[in-house]
Amino acid sequence: MAPNMLQTARKQGRLQLVPMNRVRHIKFDPKTKMCLGTEDLNGYMAVVILSTNAAILGHFAPRPESASTTTVAGDAHIKAKMNEVRALLHQHLQDFTQKPGSTGIIAYAVYMGATALESKKDIIEGQFKE
């Protein structure tokens, strides 16, 4: 089987891997062709902000790594992670300045006709609307 794009970028040394519960920014450079990627989502979530100049990628579990399994703890965890995304966006805002006619898209996976983790989706979406 042919390698996928993530495997190819890793083999070529062009991949900055974003592990679970982390957020990374990369400014695109045509010389190095570095890229961001993540793996092992397994029902977790990824948040991507992308422009022609740069990208931000976050890979989040729906709950903190502690043993807590409450919805409140999970919601607080996603809010905290989205605060990291927003802070990184503001830090590198010049890389994401909108041009006339640009747009934002929020995409979600749908499984068997429903969006998984609906409350987390609402939190993420709300962060982009603020």
Residue pairs with C-beta under 8 A, 6 or more apart in sequence:
3 11
6 15
6 37
6 39
9 15
9 35
9 37
10 17
10 37
14 32
14 33
14 34
14 35
15 34
15 35
15 36
15 37
16 24
16 26
16 34
16 35
16 36
16 37
17 37
17 38
17 39
18 24
18 36
18 37
18 38
18 57
18 58
18 59
19 38
19 59
20 40
20 44
20 59
20 60
20 61
21 59
21 60
21 61
21 65
21 81
22 58
22 59
23 47
23 56
23 57
23 58
23 81
23 84
23 85
23 88
24 36
24 56
24 57
24 58
25 54
25 55
25 56
25 88
25 91
25 92
25 95
26 34
26 35
26 36
26 54
26 55
27 53
27 54
27 92
27 95
28 34
28 52
28 53
28 54
28 55
35 55
36 55
36 57
37 57
38 46
38 57
38 59
41 59
43 62
43 116
44 59
44 60
44 61
44 62
45 59
45 60
45 62
45 117
45 120
45 124
46 57
46 58
46 59
46 60
47 56
47 57
47 58
47 60
47 81
47 82
47 85
47 124
48 55
48 56
48 57
48 58
49 55
49 56
49 85
49 89
49 96
50 56
51 95
51 96
51 97
53 95
53 96
54 92
54 95
54 96
56 85
56 88
56 89
56 92
58 81
58 82
58 84
58 85
60 77
60 78
60 81
61 77
62 74
62 77
62 78
62 117
62 120
63 69
63 73
63 74
63 77
64 73
64 74
64 76
64 77
66 73
71 119
74 119
74 120
75 119
75 120
75 123
78 120
78 123
78 124
79 123
79 127
82 123
82 124
82 127
83 127
85 127
86 127
89 96
104 128
106 124
106 125
106 128
108 115
108 121
109 115
109 116
115 121
